[in-house]
Amino acid sequence: MDAAALRDWAHTAVGDLITHTDEINRLNVFPVADADTGINMLFTMRSALAEVGTAAGSGDVAQVAAALSVGAIHGARGNSGVILSQILRGLADVTAGAAADAGGELPDINPAVLGAALRHGVALVVASMGGQEVPGTIVSVLRAAAEAVEHCASDGEDLPAAVTAAGDAAAVALEKTPEQLAVLADAGVVDSGGRGLLVLLDALSSTITGRAPARTVYEPAPRAPQPETPAEAPGPQFEVMYLLHGCDAAAADVLRDRLQQLGESVAIAAAGAGADGYSVHVHTDDAGAAIEAGLAFGRPSRIQISALMPGASGLPPGSWARERAVLAVVDGDGAAALFGGEGACVLRPDPDAADPTIVSAHQLLRAVVDTGAAQVMVLPNGYVAAEELVAGCTAAIGWGIDVVPVPTGSMVQGLAALAVHEADRPMVDDGYTMARAAGAARHGSVRIATEEALTFAGACRPGDGLGIAGDEVLIVADDVAAAAIGLIDLLLAAGGELVTVLVGDGLTATVGGILEAHVHDHHPGTELVSYTTGHRGDALLIGVE
């Protein structure tokens, strides 16, 4: 099998996985019955094939194998995808070693090299799972295939005979998986990952021999009625995956221990030659904590979060707890209560961060996932920089969550948008209506001057009140209340029916009463409402609708 044949095998494998995806998915009951093993193996193999097309060129067989390995580790999906990436890494490692022994280039793969590659793949898969092998899984099928090829190699048989023997041995091992794993026997299925591996081995046989083996179509066996049993505790809600760069082996072991405390089905697989870092996989209820654990040891990238079937809810695989949510970024206890009382999920800046008034893309991403909604309207309210907002929303969209960032530059604009939110409307209609309401809310803020300065409105001294709109100081007054009165007058110059004032940390509610009296006396027909939010930074936030 030369470089061209190896590329042909990858192409055939993708096509055959497409054909068998539904069959493989129906068999998926372990480790989580989420019916996605087939699609995960398909996406991983597609990523491997794409890397061959972009990186391998016309290289030798070792270079093609290396490209397949890199593509698989970068595109691994789910537990089965991580395992597949390690099988391909086994091929890459062994062919690289054989090429070095041959003086730098390997013309083709013979039975000895293939057997060693499959055997190395077994070791890598087991290592990625923390050294614990579960009999009756894809590892059992892979081990049987490796033994068959090794036996052919020792007997001097050629590659067509070896790959045929590998597929036949894998088929026998697959049939035995229900005898080894009780959950398979209870469901009346063979192991789904093992079935996927058999598809790949049969694709190899088809590539090498020109004949596709005839196999049984595996379906879940009919089950007799079962007596009622106590409901099992629901499993983890999320599957979390990411690549972790800049992490060494010792740190990976520590990370594995941490992730095992957070969830189950932990897999940490080294990328191998030609790729940096580790592929990390875990099932957990706390997706954010799983990502934060990786941050302690390296730089996560290609973050993926998928919803697993909530065992006690009866929802279908991949579903979310609700259809739509609003996520508002706010500061202050009063603001959290105000937005929460209107039905929004709340994200508050980290008070211990370098800039405690700014939310990062990572914090935003975690909060979007934690809403448990399939669709999320995000109100940044001036606490998320544009690049962080785009990064966080893009990552969430990549995980299958529909995210609409509503352009709110202040919490008063956020309240205007939230007031017109209707979850029953089509998402695009809801997002447009909220954005329009936010844009129509003229807003500004009052800040207390901390030093002497020359502003657009004149000189200011420490302690003066500064009325700000559009990033310009428009009012300089002796105190906060006087500056707020001047700013409200300016904002109402173009009309308005409602003035909203949010009172920040360190101010009493009496300032709201002063402003309410001013509006009552000088702007008939306009209502003013004030809330003590306790936000940091600007003393007052003011909006006019």
N, C-alpha and C positions, 0 to 999 in steps of 0.2 A: 504494500500500500504506500504509494508515493504522495507527494504534496497535493497533486490534483485529485487523487482518489480520496484523500482526507477531506478536502473541500467538498467533494461530491457527497461524501457521507454526511457532512453537516447539513448540506442542503436537503438531502433525502430525509434526514432525521427531523428537520423542521416540518416538512410536508407530512410525514407519517404521524408526528405528534398532533398536527392539526386534525388529521383523520380520526385519531383515537382520543382526543381531549375529552369529549363527553363521556366516553367509556371510563377513562381513568378517573374523572371527577366523581362519577357515580360510586366508585369503589372507596372513596376517601372517607375513612372513619378514624384514622389515627395519624398524628397525635390529637388532631382536632377535626371533627366532622364538618369541615367548612367547604367541601366540594370544590377545591381549587387546585389540587395537585397537578392535574393535567394542564391547566392554563399557566400555572407557575413554571412548570418544566418547559412549556412551549415558549414563554416569554424569555426565559433564561437561555434557551438554545438559539432563539432568534438573535439575542444580543451577542452570543458567541459567534454566530455566522456573520453578523454585521461587522464585527471587529476583523474577521478574516478579510472581508472585502475592502476595508479601509486601511489595514495595517500590514497584512501579510504579503501582499503583492505576489510575486512569483518565487517566494522563498522556498527553502527545503521543507521537509515534513516537520522538522522540529520547530521551525518558525511558524508554520501554520498551527501546530499544536499550541504554541505559546500564545498566539493570537486568540485562539478559541478559549483558552484559559482566562486571559485578561477580559475578553468580552463577557464571559459567563460570570466572573466575580463582580464585574461592574453592573451587570444587569440581573443578578440573581433575584428571584422572586420567591418568597416563602421558604419554608423549611426544605422542601424538595428542591428548590432552586439552589440553595446553599450546597446541598449534597451533590447535585449535578455539577456545580462549579468545582467541587473537590475531585470528582471523577475526572473531569477534563484537566484539572491541575495535575493529577497523577500522570496522565498521558504527557503533559508538557514537561514535567520534571524528568521523567524517564527518557523521553526522546532527547531532551537537552543533554542529559548525561551520556546517552549513546552517541550523540553527535560529537561531543567532546572526545570520547574514546576513539571515534573514527577520524579524528583530525579536524573537526570543526564543521562537518556537514554530514547529515544523515539522509541517504537517498530514499530509504523506504522503511516501513515498519514490518518486522517479521514476527512470527509467533512468540519468540522469546521476549522481544520488546513489548508486545501487546500484553503478554501474561504479566510481566513485571509492572506495566503501567496499571493494569486492573488491580493487582495486589497492592501497589502503592496507594491507589485510590481508596481501597478498603481502609488502610491505616489513616489516611487523611480524613475520611468521613468520620471515623470513630473518634479521632482527635478533635474534630470540630464540635462533636457532641459531648466533649468533656471526658472522653475515654470510656464512656459507658455505652455498650452495644446492646440494643434490644433485639432479641431473636424474633424472626418473623417479619422483618422490615426489609427495605431496599438493600440494607447491608448484607443480609443473608443471601439475597439473590445475586448481588455483586460478587460476593465471596465464591459462590458456586461457579459463576462464569470465569472468575480468575483461575480457579483450580482446574477447570476444564481446559483452558488455553495453556496453562503450565504443563498439564499432562501431555497435550499434543506436541508442545515444544520439545519436551524431553524425549518423546518418541520419534522426533524428526519429521513430523507431519507438516504440510504446507499451510499457508494462511487461510485459504478457503475452508480447509477441514477444521482449522482452529476456531474460526468465527462461527462456523456451523455448530460446532460442539459447544461453544460458549452460549449461543442462543438456546440450544436444547437443554443444557444444564440449568440455565436460568429459568426456563419454563417449568422444569421439574421442581426447582426450589420455590418458585412462585406458588405452585399448587400446594406446597407444604406449609405456606405461611399461616393459614388459619389454625394449623395444629400447634404452632409455636406462640401465637399471640391470641389471647382469649377474646379481645375486643373484635378481632376479625371474625372469629368463629361465631360470636354472638350476632354479628351483623350479616353473616353469610357471604363474606367477600374475601378476596385475596388482597394482599397489600397493594395500595394504589401506586406508591412509589416504585415498587418492584415491577408492576405492570408497565410503568413508564420506562423503566430501564430495559425491559424486554423489547419495547418498541425501538429503542435506540440500538440494541444489539441486532435486532432483525433488520434494521436499516443498514447496519454495517454488513450483514450477510448479503443483503440485496446489492449493495455497492460492490462487494468483492466477487460474489459468485454470479450476479445477474439474476438471482432467483429470490423472490420474497417468500419466506416460510409461511405456511398456513397455520394460523393460530386460532384458538378458541376466543370467541367474544365473551369476555367476562362480565357477568351481570350479578348484582346482589341476589342471592338465593332466597326463595320464598321462606318466610319465617312463620313458625307456628305461633298462635296467640300466647303472649307472655303474661304471667301473673303481675298484678300491680306491685310496684316497688316504690319505696320512698324516693321523692324527687332528689336528684343529685344537685349539689351546690353548683351554681353557674360558674363556668370557666372564665378565663381572662377575657376582657373586652377587645383588646387590640393586639395586632401583630405589628411589631416595630422592627424595621431593618435600616441599617445604614452602613456605609463604608467608614472606617476609622483610620485616618492617616496619622503618621508620627507616633505610633504605638508599638512598643516592643513586646516580646513574648511574656516577660514577667508581668507587665502591666495588663496584658490580655488575660492572664490567669486571674488577676485581682478583679478585673472587670467581670469575668465570668461569675465569680463568687457574688459580686454585687447584683448582677442581673438575676441570678438564681434566687436571691432574696426578694426580688421584685416580681418574679413570675416563673414561667416554666418554658419548656421547649427551647432552651438556650443553645445557640450554636454560634461559635466564633471561629471563623475559618481564615487562615492566613492566605493572602493573595498569591504568594509564590513569586517566582521569577517573572520579571516584566511588569509587575503591578505592585503598588505600594499599599501597605496596611493590612487591615482585616475586614472581613465581612461579618457583621454582627446581626443576630436575629434573636428575638425573644417574644413570647406571648405574655402580656401583662395588662393590668388594669390602669397603670399609671404610665402612659406613653411618654409624657414629658420627663418623668424621672429616669426612664430608660435612656433617653437622649442625653440628659444631664450627666448620667453616669459615664457615658462615653466622652463627654467634654472634659472630664477630669483626667483623661489619659491620651487625648489626641484631638484631631479635627474631624468631626463628622461631616460627611457629604452624602449626596444621593439618599436623603432621608425618606423613608416610606412608612406610612402608618395605614393599616387596613383594619376595618372593623371585623372582628370575629363574631360567630353566632353567639348571642347572649343566651346561654343555656336555659335560663328560667323564663325568658320573655316570650318564647315562641315565635320570634321574628325570623325571617328567612336569612340565609347567609349574606353577610356584607351589609346588612341593614343598619340604620342608625336609630337612636332612641326616639328622635322626633324629626319632623320634616324641615323646619326652619327655626332659626334663632337669631337674635340680635346680640352682638358682642360690642359692648361700649367700654372704651378705655377711659378711666376716670381717676381722679385723685381726691382723697379725703373721705372720711367715714360718712359724712352727710351725702356726698355725691354718690357713693356706693349704694346707700340706702335709697336715694332718690331714683336712680336709674334702675336698681333692682326692683323697686316697688312698681315701676312701669313695665316690668316683665323682661328686662334685658339681662343677659349674662354680663358680668363685670370683670374687667381686668384692671388691676392697679399697678402702677410702676413699683419696682423693687426699691424700698427705702434704703437698702444697703448698697445699691449700685453706684458706680462712679458718678453718674448723673441720675439722681433719683426721680427726675421728672420725665425721663424718656424710656420708652418700651422698646426692646430689641425684637428683631424678626423671630428669634427663637421663642421669646416669651409670648409673642402674638400667635405663633404657630401652635404652641401648646394650648393656649386658651381656646383657639378655634376648634381644635380636636376635642377639648374637654367640654364643649357645649353639647356634644353628643348629637349634633344636628347634621343632616345631609346638605343643608343650605344655610349659609351664615352671612348676615349683613354686618359689616364691621364699621363702627363709628370710632375713628382714631382720635378725634377731639383735640388735636394739636399735640398729642403725646407720643406720636409715632412718626419718625422722620420718613420722608418719601421713599428712600431706598430700602429702609427696613420694612415699610408697609408692603411694597411691591414684592420683596423677597419672601416675607412671611405668607402673604396671600398666594403667591405663585407655588410655594411648597405645599400649601394646603390643597390647592387645586390639583397638584400632582398626585395627591393621595386619594383623589376622587371626591373631595368636598367642593361644592359650588360656593365660591366666595365672591361677594360684591363689596368692595371698599367704598363707603359713602364719604364724599369729601367734606368732612366736618373739621373745621380748624379750631373749634372751641367747644367746651361742654354745652354752652348755650345753643350752638348750632346742632349739637347732638340731641338735645332735648326737642328741638323743633323737628328734626328728622324722625325721632322716636314717636312723636305725637301722631304722625300720619302713617306709621307702619301698620300694615295689615297682612298677617301671615297667610290669609286665604287668597290673596291676589297672586297672579303669576309673578315669579321672582323678578323678571325684568321690569314689570310694571311697578312692583313694590320698590325696587332699587331706584328707578327713575323718580318716583314720587317723593321718596325720602331725600334724594339728592336735590331735587327742586326746592323742597321745603328748607333744607339746610342753606342753600344758596340765597334764598330770599330773606334769611335772618341776618340783618346787619348786626355786626357785633364789634365789641371793643373791650378794653380792660382798664383798670385803674391800678397803678403801681406806686409804691412809696419810693421816692428818690433816696438814694444812699450816698450821693456825692454831688458836688457842684458841677453843673454842666450847662452847655448852651444847646437848647432844643429848637425844633421848628416853631414852637409856641413861645420861645423866650428862655431866659435863664431860670434854672431851678437850683434849690438848695436842699441839703439833706432834710428829710421829713416832709417835703412837699408832696402833694398828690399829683400824679401825672395821668392824664386821660389819654389813652392810646387807641388808635384805630388804624388798620392797614400798616402796621409797623412804624407809624409816625406818632410822635407826641403832639397832640392837638390842643391839650389843655394843661396849664400849670396853675395849681391852686394851693391854698395854704394847708389843706388837709384832704383826706380821702373823700369825705362826703361832698366837699365843694367841687373837687375834680369830677366826681361821678355826676353831679348835677349838670356841670358844663358838658360832659360827654353825652349824657342822655338828651340834652337839648339839641346837640348836633345830630345825633342819630335819628331823632324824631323830626328833623327838619323836612325830611321827605315823607313824613307821615308814619303811622304805625298804630296798631290796636293793642299790642301787648308788649310790655317791657319785662324781661326776666333778669334778675340780679342774683348772682351766686356769690355768697359771702365767704371769703377765704379764712385761713387759719390766723388766729390772733385778733380778729375783729369780733365785735359783739353784734347781735341782731338789731341793735338800735339804729345802725346805719340804714338798714332796710326801711325802717319806719320813717326816717328823714326823707329818703328818696320817694317813698310812697306819697307822703304829704306834698312834696314838690310836684310830682306828676299830677296829682289830684287837682292842685291849684292852678297849674300852668298849662296842662295838656288835657283839657276836658275830653272825655270819650276814650281815653287811653287807660288801660289797667296796668298796674305794676305788681308783680309777685316776686318775693325774695325767698331764697333758701340758704340756710347755713350749711355749706358743703365742707368747710375745713380744708380746702385745697391749698397747696403750697404755691409759692411764687407770687403771681399778681394778687393784690388784695381783693379785687372785685372782678368778676366777669359779667358783662352786660350784653344782652341781646335784645333786638327789637324786631317784632314780626307785625 
